[in-house]
């Protein structure tokens, strides 16, 4: 994370945001709007990760956040289509 320029004080908050997104997708089973918000939040999160990786010019690391971004986009699209 240091190589990407992420400050150490931000790591806990980023971890909590990612965990909330995952739990929000699970909560989607009961409350669909929470799932939409969680999927949209995860899309924004992984777009931010890609921007951070590109700013650090660590292009070899790009496939990983792109894969997770595609999964987040897929969950958002599926949730919106089923609503």
KAZIRA-V399961 format. One line per field, one symbol per residue. burial: + if it has 9 or more other ideal C-beta (glycine too) atoms within 8 Angstrom, else -. A space follows every 10 residues. Layout:
BEGIN
burial=???
END
This chain:
BEGIN
burial=---+-+---- +--+--++-+ +++++-++-- -+-+++++++ +++-+++-++ -+++-+-+-- -+--++-++- -++-++--+- ---
END
